Amino acid sequence: MALSYDQLYLSDVQKNLGFLFQFCLRTLGKSPEELQQDFLSSIIPTQIEFGNPDFLSGKSGLELAFFLYQDIEGKVEEALQEPYYP
C-alpha cells in the first residue's frame, strides 16, 4: 500500500493521535462514540490522509484537540499532568 507521506512521520502521527484521544476521553470526559464522530467530521483525518506535514508531526495531540473543541483552554494544565504527554 502506498502512503501519501513518508514513513518517518508515522511514529509522530501515532503519538499525537494517541494523546489526542487520551486527552479527549480522560480529561474532557468525551464518550468514545462522541469523540469518534467529532474526529471523523473534522478536518484532521483528511489532512493526515493527504499527507499535510503540519497535521502529521507539526501539531501536538493537544493542538489537534483544539481543532475538535475550542473551549478546552482551562483543561490544558490538567492535561500536562497526565503521565504521558508527547
C-alpha positions as a Markdown table, in Angstrom:
| # | Residue | x | y | z |
|---|---|---|---|---|
| 1 | Met | 0.0 | 0.0 | 0.0 |
| 2 | Ala | 1.4 | 3.4 | -1.0 |
| 3 | Leu | 1.2 | 6.1 | 1.7 |
| 4 | Ser | 0.8 | 9.7 | 0.8 |
| 5 | Tyr | 3.6 | 10.6 | 3.2 |
| 6 | Asp | 7.0 | 9.3 | 4.3 |
| 7 | Gln | 7.0 | 6.6 | 7.0 |
| 8 | Leu | 9.3 | 8.8 | 9.1 |
| 9 | Tyr | 6.1 | 10.7 | 10.0 |
| 10 | Leu | 4.3 | 7.5 | 11.2 |
| 11 | Ser | 5.6 | 7.5 | 14.8 |
| 12 | Asp | 4.8 | 11.2 | 15.2 |
| 13 | Val | 1.3 | 11.0 | 14.0 |
| 14 | Gln | 0.7 | 7.8 | 16.1 |
| 15 | Lys | 1.9 | 9.6 | 19.3 |
| 16 | Asn | -0.1 | 12.7 | 18.6 |
| 17 | Leu | -3.3 | 10.9 | 17.8 |
| 18 | Gly | -2.8 | 8.8 | 20.8 |
| 19 | Phe | -2.5 | 11.8 | 23.1 |
| 20 | Leu | -5.5 | 13.5 | 21.3 |
| 21 | Phe | -7.7 | 10.5 | 22.1 |
| 22 | Gln | -6.3 | 10.1 | 25.6 |
| 23 | Phe | -6.9 | 13.8 | 26.4 |
| 24 | Cys | -10.4 | 13.9 | 25.0 |
| 25 | Leu | -11.5 | 10.7 | 26.7 |
| 26 | Arg | -9.9 | 11.1 | 30.1 |
| 27 | Thr | -9.5 | 14.9 | 30.6 |
| 28 | Leu | -12.5 | 16.2 | 28.7 |
| 29 | Gly | -14.7 | 13.2 | 29.6 |
| 30 | Lys | -15.9 | 12.6 | 26.0 |
| 31 | Ser | -17.5 | 9.3 | 25.2 |
| 32 | Pro | -15.8 | 7.1 | 22.6 |
| 33 | Glu | -18.7 | 7.4 | 20.3 |
| 34 | Glu | -18.9 | 11.2 | 20.6 |
| 35 | Leu | -15.2 | 11.5 | 20.1 |
| 36 | Gln | -15.2 | 9.2 | 17.1 |
| 37 | Gln | -18.0 | 11.3 | 15.4 |
| 38 | Asp | -16.3 | 14.6 | 16.2 |
| 39 | Phe | -12.9 | 13.3 | 14.9 |
| 40 | Leu | -14.3 | 11.9 | 11.7 |
| 41 | Ser | -16.3 | 15.0 | 10.9 |
| 42 | Ser | -13.2 | 17.3 | 11.5 |
| 43 | Ile | -10.5 | 18.3 | 9.0 |
| 44 | Ile | -7.9 | 16.2 | 10.8 |
| 45 | Pro | -8.4 | 12.8 | 9.1 |
| 46 | Thr | -8.4 | 14.4 | 5.6 |
| 47 | Gln | -5.3 | 16.4 | 6.3 |
| 48 | Ile | -3.5 | 13.2 | 7.5 |
| 49 | Glu | -4.7 | 11.3 | 4.5 |
| 50 | Phe | -3.4 | 14.0 | 2.2 |
| 51 | Gly | 0.0 | 14.0 | 4.0 |
| 52 | Asn | -0.1 | 17.5 | 5.3 |
| 53 | Pro | 3.1 | 17.7 | 7.4 |
| 54 | Asp | 1.5 | 20.2 | 9.7 |
| 55 | Phe | -1.0 | 17.6 | 10.8 |
| 56 | Leu | 1.4 | 14.6 | 10.6 |
| 57 | Ser | 4.0 | 15.9 | 13.0 |
| 58 | Gly | 3.7 | 19.7 | 13.2 |
| 59 | Lys | 0.9 | 19.7 | 15.8 |
| 60 | Ser | 0.8 | 18.1 | 19.2 |
| 61 | Gly | -2.1 | 16.0 | 20.3 |
| 62 | Leu | -3.3 | 18.9 | 22.4 |
| 63 | Glu | -3.1 | 21.3 | 19.4 |
| 64 | Leu | -5.2 | 18.8 | 17.4 |
| 65 | Ala | -7.7 | 18.7 | 20.2 |
| 66 | Phe | -8.2 | 22.5 | 19.7 |
| 67 | Phe | -9.5 | 21.7 | 16.2 |
| 68 | Leu | -12.2 | 19.5 | 17.7 |
| 69 | Tyr | -13.1 | 21.5 | 20.8 |
| 70 | Gln | -12.3 | 25.2 | 21.0 |
| 71 | Asp | -13.4 | 25.6 | 24.7 |
| 72 | Ile | -10.7 | 23.5 | 26.3 |
| 73 | Glu | -8.2 | 26.1 | 27.4 |
| 74 | Gly | -9.0 | 25.6 | 31.1 |
| 75 | Lys | -8.1 | 21.9 | 30.7 |
| 76 | Val | -4.5 | 22.4 | 29.4 |
| 77 | Glu | -2.9 | 22.4 | 32.8 |
| 78 | Glu | -4.7 | 19.2 | 33.8 |
| 79 | Ala | -3.6 | 17.6 | 30.5 |
| 80 | Leu | 0.0 | 18.4 | 31.2 |
| 81 | Gln | -0.2 | 16.5 | 34.5 |
| 82 | Glu | -1.1 | 13.3 | 32.5 |
| 83 | Pro | 1.5 | 10.5 | 32.9 |
| 84 | Tyr | 2.0 | 10.5 | 29.1 |
| 85 | Tyr | 2.3 | 13.8 | 27.3 |
| 86 | Pro | 4.2 | 13.7 | 24.0 |
